[in-house]
Amino acid sequence: MPSAHVDTFAHDHLPPADEQPEFLFELPELQFPAQLNCATELLDRQVASGFGPRVCIQAEGLQWSYADLLDRANRVAEVLVADLGLRPGNRVLLRAPNNPMLAACWFGVIKAGGIAVATMPMLRAKELRFVIDKARVTHALCDAALEAELRAAAADCPVLRHTRLFNTASSDGLEAAMARQPGRFRNIDTAAEDTCILAFTSGTTGVPKATMHFHRDVMAICACWPPHVLRPRADDIFIGSPPLAFTFGLGGLLLFPMSVGASTVLLERAGPQSLLEAIQRHGATVMFTAPTSYRAMATQAKAEGRALPTSTLRLCVSAGEALPASTRALWRQATGIELIDGIGATELLHIFISADAAQARAGATGKPVPGYRACVMDDDMRPLPPGRVGHLAVKGPTGCRYLDDARQARYVREGWNLTGDAYLMDDEGYFHYQARTDDMIVSAGYNIASPEVEEALLLHPSVSECGVIGVADEERGQIVKAFVVLRSGCAAGPELALALQDFVKHSVAPYKYPRAVEFVESLPRTETGKLQRFKLHQQ
């Protein structure tokens, strides 16, 4: 089918065909029609098939059925089109913690043929400004609690013409506009290959990349890992910590439960203790969170000599960072549940290597998910034998398409997606994570680019030079460590280290701040002046 997008920005900025990966559609369930709207498949079709009265979304003091979500998503779509002039293909920035209205807005955008650009709640104005400019965002739907940073960003972004706040009783808020709509919307007949998501991910240079995903891709991830590895049921209640702006969270806490008619619990705050309490309150059966969170919950329970309130859980999924064997063992001892591990990437949308609880191996991520292929390559793209460490290469029904970005040619080579991870495969075909192959720091499930933290530190008047790396940490996998050379006349000490940490927290998303600061006389550099981060690791 021809594209339904009147605004052709996304199509016009796709990578050249010869720089895109080879896409595989070998499973019968991956044979998608040319005309496809993923909101129709995941929401409208569930209601039409009789699931309307079933519980879809739960939150504190609130419960929506599938019919409730459909009504609200229709009204959001109507406001976007009738009041705000949205045209198919326009980009809509979404900004909120995990809550029901964010889900309604996501579906409303997709129904209207828009492209959802979800952003992490902790992003500051500087980071939002880059997203708006890069994606040429024309509309924004924002939780009233997070308005300030968006307003600050929008002041310098004339392309963003329409903003509506939600979770507010204001007469000019989104809910008031929704109440004026009839709640009936005919979904745009998008093509399967129309872009519906732009998901931003940090790059090794610190400049975020926008990954482009089609309606077809959203349905593909629902057809691969969940039915073959997770095996969810319609009576399951999902819960977890990853933000919906993180594709791990979008899939695990919204798309996957809805694909089987299950329900999900959306928590605005999902620290380990809050998560445990919510599991008990809602009777959750499937949990998604990072290894750091599993370790914190199990360690605290062990220290206090008490059992974890997880009797209703039957499936626990770990992703976002490498799962240490010790964390897997701790969780099994605390709950009797074997963690389902997996590796995914924003570039491929979700998990592509994993193993279910029965097939899990300590220290191994798993095997390629049905629908995907994976191998370990050397620097010349030649497959390596078992036991040899090399570059992880993946291909399947989803893959990397960067929005107008020269780094596409580095991520995709000879049809394969190179994830930036070093892996080895054992004799049984299990893949074992070794390290990142670039300067990305993975801390508590968040990807943090060293140069971005360095740039923030260099804005402080006391800092002359700095180098940032990730160092091993038992609790978080890695933490950000900064090596700082001070300007003449500035005194090193704990007070200045704390001041630098606070400074970074207020410049970029707080999770990126250096948890360790070391003051040094100089930094190791090449003759051409390039920072040698490997020498910082040696220190």
C-alpha positions in Angstrom: 0.0 0.0 0.0 1.2 3.6 -0.6 2.2 5.5 2.5 -0.6 7.2 4.4 1.8 9.9 5.5 1.0 13.4 4.2 4.1 14.7 6.0 6.8 12.6 4.4 9.7 13.8 6.7 10.3 10.3 8.1 10.3 8.5 4.7 12.5 11.2 3.2 15.1 10.7 6.0 15.3 6.9 6.0 18.8 5.4 5.4 19.5 4.5 1.8 18.3 1.0 1.0 21.8 -0.4 0.6 22.7 0.7 4.2 19.7 -0.9 5.8 19.9 -4.4 7.3 18.6 -7.5 5.7 15.1 -8.2 7.1 13.9 -11.7 7.7 10.2 -12.8 7.7 10.7 -16.6 7.9 8.0 -17.3 10.5 4.4 -17.6 9.3 3.2 -15.1 11.9 5.6 -12.5 10.3 3.7 -12.3 7.0 2.1 -8.9 7.5 -0.4 -7.3 5.1 0.8 -4.2 3.2 -1.8 -2.1 5.1 -1.3 -2.2 8.8 -2.0 0.1 11.8 -0.5 -1.4 15.0 -3.0 0.5 17.2 -5.9 -1.2 15.3 -4.3 -4.6 16.0 -3.4 -4.2 19.6 -6.4 -2.1 20.8 -9.4 -1.8 18.5 -9.2 -5.5 17.5 -9.1 -6.6 21.1 -12.3 -4.7 21.9 -14.0 -5.9 18.7 -13.1 -9.5 19.7 -14.9 -9.2 23.0 -12.1 -8.1 25.3 -13.6 -4.6 25.9 -14.7 -5.3 29.5 -11.4 -6.9 30.5 -9.0 -4.9 32.7 -6.3 -3.4 30.6 -4.4 -0.8 32.7 -4.1 -0.5 36.5 -2.5 2.4 38.4 -2.8 3.7 42.0 -6.5 4.2 42.6 -7.4 3.7 38.9 -8.4 0.8 36.6 -9.2 1.0 32.9 -10.7 -1.7 30.7 -9.7 -2.2 27.1 -12.9 -0.3 26.2 -11.9 2.6 28.5 -8.4 2.8 26.9 -10.0 2.7 23.4 -12.4 5.6 24.3 -9.6 7.8 25.6 -7.2 7.0 22.8 -9.9 7.9 20.3 -10.5 11.2 22.0 -6.7 11.9 22.0 -6.7 11.2 18.3 -9.7 13.5 17.7 -8.0 16.3 19.7 -4.8 15.9 17.7 -6.6 16.0 14.3 -9.6 18.3 14.9 -8.1 20.8 17.4 -4.3 20.7 16.7 -4.3 20.0 13.0 -2.2 16.9 13.1 -1.5 15.4 9.7 -0.4 11.8 9.2 3.4 11.6 9.4 3.7 14.5 11.9 5.9 13.8 14.9 4.4 14.0 18.4 6.6 14.2 21.5 5.3 12.4 24.5 6.6 13.3 28.0 5.3 11.6 31.2 6.2 9.0 33.8 4.5 5.6 33.3 0.8 6.3 33.7 -2.5 5.5 32.0 -2.7 8.8 30.2 0.7 8.3 28.6 -0.6 5.0 27.2 -3.8 6.7 25.9 -1.6 9.4 24.2 0.7 6.8 22.6 -2.3 5.0 21.1 -4.0 8.2 20.1 -0.9 9.3 18.1 -0.6 6.0 16.4 -4.3 5.9 15.5 -4.1 9.3 13.9 -1.2 8.2 11.7 1.3 10.3 13.7 4.8 9.2 14.8 5.3 8.8 18.6 8.5 10.3 20.0 8.4 9.2 23.6 11.0 10.8 25.9 12.5 9.8 29.3 10.9 11.7 32.2 14.3 12.8 33.5 15.5 14.6 30.4 16.4 18.2 30.8 15.6 21.1 28.4 18.9 20.8 26.6 18.3 17.1 25.8 14.6 17.7 24.8 15.7 20.6 22.5 17.9 18.2 20.6 15.1 15.6 20.2 12.6 18.3 19.0 15.1 19.7 16.5 16.3 16.3 15.2 12.9 14.8 14.8 11.3 18.1 13.7 8.6 17.6 16.3 5.5 19.6 15.6 3.2 18.5 18.5 3.8 17.6 22.2 1.6 15.9 24.8 3.1 16.3 28.2 2.2 15.4 31.8 1.6 18.7 33.7 4.1 17.6 36.4 6.9 17.6 33.8 5.9 20.9 32.0 8.9 23.1 33.1 11.7 21.5 31.1 9.6 21.1 28.0 8.5 24.8 28.1 12.2 25.8 28.5 13.1 23.6 25.5 10.1 24.8 23.4 11.1 28.4 23.7 14.0 27.8 21.3 12.1 25.4 19.0 9.7 27.2 16.7 9.0 23.9 14.8 7.0 22.8 17.9 3.7 24.5 17.3 1.2 22.7 19.6 1.6 21.6 23.2 -1.2 20.2 25.4 -0.8 19.2 29.0 -2.6 16.2 30.6 -3.3 15.0 34.1 -4.5 18.5 34.8 -8.0 19.9 35.5 -7.2 23.1 33.6 -9.8 24.2 31.0 -7.2 24.3 28.3 -5.7 20.9 29.2 -5.9 17.7 27.2 -8.6 16.1 29.3 -10.9 19.1 28.8 -10.4 19.0 25.1 -11.0 15.2 25.1 -14.3 15.7 26.9 -15.6 17.8 23.9 -15.0 15.0 21.5 -17.5 12.1 20.8 -14.9 9.3 21.3 -15.3 7.8 17.8 -12.3 7.8 15.6 -11.6 6.0 12.3 -7.9 4.9 12.4 -5.7 6.1 9.6 -5.0 3.2 7.2 -1.3 3.4 7.5 1.0 1.2 5.4 2.9 -1.5 7.3 6.1 0.3 6.4 5.0 3.7 7.6 7.1 4.9 10.5 5.2 5.0 13.8 8.0 5.3 16.4 11.1 7.4 16.7 13.1 6.1 19.7 16.2 8.0 20.7 19.2 6.2 22.0 22.6 7.7 23.1 25.5 7.1 20.9 29.2 6.6 21.7 29.9 10.2 20.7 27.3 11.5 23.1 25.0 12.7 20.3 21.7 10.8 20.5 20.5 8.8 17.5 16.8 8.4 16.5 15.9 4.9 15.5 12.9 4.5 13.1 10.4 1.7 13.5 7.4 0.8 11.3 3.9 -0.4 12.3 5.2 -3.8 11.0 8.1 -3.7 13.5 5.8 -3.2 16.5 3.7 -6.3 15.5 6.9 -8.3 14.7 8.3 -7.9 18.3 4.9 -9.1 19.6 5.1 -12.2 17.4 8.7 -13.3 18.2 9.9 -13.2 21.8 6.7 -13.2 23.8 5.0 -16.3 22.4 8.3 -18.3 22.0 10.1 -17.4 25.3 7.8 -15.5 27.7 4.6 -17.3 26.9 2.2 -14.9 28.6 -1.5 -15.6 29.3 -4.6 -13.5 29.1 -5.0 -13.7 32.9 -1.5 -12.3 33.5 -0.9 -9.0 35.3 2.3 -7.3 34.1 4.4 -4.9 36.2 7.8 -3.4 36.1 10.2 -0.4 36.3 11.4 0.5 32.7 9.9 3.8 31.3 7.6 3.4 28.4 10.0 5.8 26.5 12.5 2.9 26.7 11.6 0.3 24.1 12.2 -2.5 26.7 9.4 -0.8 28.8 7.1 -0.1 25.8 7.1 -3.8 24.8 7.1 -5.3 28.3 4.6 -3.1 30.0 2.2 -2.2 27.1 2.6 -3.9 23.8 3.1 -7.5 25.0 0.4 -7.7 27.6 -2.1 -6.1 25.2 -1.1 -8.5 22.4 -2.6 -11.4 24.5 -5.5 -9.5 26.2 -3.7 -9.3 29.6 -3.4 -6.3 32.0 -0.6 -4.1 33.1 0.3 -2.1 36.2 1.8 1.3 35.4 3.8 2.9 38.2 5.1 6.4 38.2 7.7 5.5 40.7 9.1 2.0 40.6 12.1 1.7 42.9 12.7 -1.8 44.4 10.6 -1.2 47.5 7.7 0.4 45.6 7.8 -2.4 43.1 7.6 -5.0 45.8 4.6 -3.3 47.4 2.8 -2.9 44.1 3.3 -6.6 43.2 1.5 -7.5 46.4 -1.2 -4.9 46.0 -2.1 -5.8 42.4 -1.3 -9.5 42.5 1.2 -9.2 39.6 2.3 -12.3 37.8 4.9 -11.1 35.3 7.7 -8.6 36.2 10.1 -6.6 34.0 13.1 -4.8 35.6 16.9 -4.5 35.4 19.4 -6.8 37.2 20.2 -4.0 39.6 16.6 -3.9 40.9 16.4 -7.7 41.3 19.7 -7.7 43.2 18.5 -4.8 45.5 15.2 -6.6 46.3 16.9 -9.9 47.0 19.8 -8.5 49.0 17.5 -6.4 51.2 15.3 -9.4 52.0 18.3 -11.5 52.8 19.8 -8.9 55.1 16.5 -8.5 57.0 15.9 -12.2 57.1 12.4 -12.0 55.5 10.7 -13.5 52.5 9.9 -11.4 49.5 6.2 -10.7 48.9 6.3 -12.2 45.5 4.0 -15.2 45.8 1.8 -14.2 42.8 4.8 -13.8 40.4 5.4 -16.6 37.9 7.7 -14.9 35.4 10.5 -12.4 35.9 12.3 -10.8 33.0 15.8 -9.2 33.2 17.1 -7.0 30.5 18.6 -3.5 30.0 22.1 -4.7 31.1 24.1 -7.9 31.5 22.7 -10.2 34.2 25.4 -11.4 36.6 25.3 -15.0 37.5 25.3 -14.0 41.2 22.2 -11.9 40.8 20.4 -14.8 39.0 21.3 -17.0 41.9 20.3 -14.5 44.6 16.9 -14.0 43.0 16.3 -17.8 42.7 17.2 -18.2 46.3 14.9 -15.4 47.4 11.9 -16.4 45.3 12.4 -19.8 43.7 12.0 -18.1 40.3 14.5 -18.5 37.5 15.1 -15.2 35.8 14.4 -14.9 32.0 17.4 -13.1 30.6 17.6 -11.3 27.3 19.4 -8.7 25.2 17.7 -6.2 23.0 18.6 -2.9 21.5 16.6 0.2 20.7 17.9 -0.2 17.1 16.1 -3.6 16.9 13.2 -2.5 19.1 13.3 -5.4 21.7 14.8 -8.7 22.8 16.5 -10.9 20.1 18.6 -13.3 22.2 17.0 -14.9 25.3 16.2 -18.1 27.1 13.2 -19.2 29.1 13.4 -20.3 32.7 13.7 -24.0 31.7 16.6 -23.3 29.2 18.4 -20.7 31.3 22.2 -21.1 31.8 24.2 -19.2 34.5 26.3 -16.6 32.8 24.6 -17.0 29.4 22.1 -14.6 27.8 20.5 -17.3 25.8 20.0 -18.3 22.1 18.5 -16.3 19.2 14.8 -15.7 19.6 12.7 -17.5 16.8 12.6 -15.1 13.9 16.1 -13.8 14.5 19.6 -15.0 13.6 22.8 -14.2 15.5 26.5 -14.9 15.2 29.8 -13.7 16.5 32.0 -12.0 13.9 35.6 -10.9 13.7 36.7 -7.4 12.6 36.4 -8.5 8.9 32.8 -9.8 9.3 33.9 -13.5 9.3 32.0 -15.8 11.6 34.0 -17.0 14.6 33.9 -20.5 16.0 32.5 -21.3 19.5 34.6 -19.9 22.4 36.0 -17.0 20.5 35.1 -13.4 21.5 33.9 -11.0 18.7 31.3 -8.6 17.6 27.6 -9.7 18.1 25.8 -9.5 14.7 22.0 -9.9 14.5 19.3 -9.9 11.8 15.6 -10.6 11.9 12.2 -8.9 11.2 13.4 -5.7 12.9 16.6 -3.8 12.5 18.5 -0.5 12.6 17.3 2.5 10.6 18.8 5.7 12.0 17.0 9.0 11.1 19.4 10.9 8.8 22.6 9.7 10.6 26.0 8.8 9.1 26.4 6.3 11.9 24.0 3.9 10.1 27.0 2.6 8.0 28.8 1.6 11.2 25.8 -0.2 12.8 24.8 -2.1 9.7 27.4 -4.1 7.8 26.8 -6.6 5.1 23.1 -6.8 6.1 23.9 -7.5 9.8 23.1 -5.3 12.8 26.3 -4.8 14.9 25.0 -4.1 18.4 28.3 -2.8 19.8 28.5 -5.8 22.2 31.3 -8.3 22.5 30.0 -11.8 22.8 31.2 -15.4 22.5 29.0 -18.4 21.6 29.6 -21.8 23.4 29.4 -25.2 21.9 25.7 -25.5 22.7 24.8 -22.3 20.8 24.4 -20.1 24.0 25.6 -16.5 23.7 27.7 -15.1 26.6 28.1 -11.3 27.0 31.7 -10.1 27.5 31.6 -6.3 27.3 30.6 -3.2 25.3 32.8 -2.6 22.3 32.5 1.2 22.5 32.6 3.8 25.1 29.0 3.4 26.3 28.5 2.9 30.0 25.6 0.7 31.0 24.6 1.6 34.6 21.4 0.1 36.2 20.0 -0.5 32.7 20.6 3.1 31.4 22.9 3.7 28.5 25.2 6.6 29.2 27.7 8.1 26.7 31.0 9.1 28.2 31.4 12.2 26.0 28.1 13.6 27.1 29.0 13.5 30.8 32.4 15.0 29.9 30.7 17.9 28.1 28.6 18.6 31.1 31.5 18.6 33.5 33.5 20.9 31.2 30.9 23.6 31.6 31.8 23.9 35.3 34.2 26.8 36.0 36.6 24.7 38.1 37.1 22.0 35.4 40.0 22.2 33.0 39.9 18.7 31.5 38.0 15.5 32.2 37.7 11.9 31.1 34.7 9.7 31.9 34.6 5.9 31.9 32.4 3.1 33.3 33.9 1.1 36.2 32.5 -2.2 37.5 30.0 -2.0 40.4 28.4 -4.9 42.1 25.1 -3.2 42.6 24.6 -1.3 39.3 26.7 -3.3 36.9 28.8 -0.2 36.1 29.0 3.3 37.5 30.1 6.5 35.9 33.6 7.6 37.0 35.1 11.0 36.2 38.8 11.8 36.1 39.0 15.6 36.5 41.9 18.0 36.0 41.1 21.3 37.8 41.9 24.8 36.7 44.7 26.6 38.4 43.8 27.9 41.8 41.0 25.4 42.4 41.4 23.0 45.4 40.4 19.3 45.1 38.4 17.7 47.8 35.1 16.0 48.7 33.2 19.3 48.7 34.2 20.1 45.1 33.5 16.5 44.0 30.0 16.8 45.4 29.5 20.2 43.7 30.5 18.7 40.4 28.1 15.8 40.8 25.2 18.2 41.6 26.2 20.4 38.6 26.0 17.4 36.2 22.6 16.4 37.7 21.2 19.8 36.8 22.7 19.8 33.3 21.7 16.4 32.0 19.4 13.6 33.1 20.4 12.9 36.8 21.1 9.2 36.2 24.1 10.2 34.1 26.0 12.0 36.9 29.5 10.6 38.0 29.1 8.5 41.1 32.9 8.5 41.5 35.2 11.5 41.0 38.9 11.3 41.0 41.1 14.5 40.7 44.2 14.0 38.6 47.1 16.2 37.4 46.7 15.2 33.7 44.9 12.9 31.4 46.5 10.3 29.1 46.3 11.5 25.5 47.7 10.6 22.1 50.1 12.8 20.2 47.2 14.3 18.3 45.4 15.1 21.6 42.8 12.3 21.7 41.9 11.0 25.1 43.0 7.4 25.8 40.2 6.0 27.8 41.7 2.6 27.9 44.5 4.0 30.1 41.9 5.4 32.5 40.6 1.9 32.8 44.1 0.7 33.6 44.4 3.3 36.3 
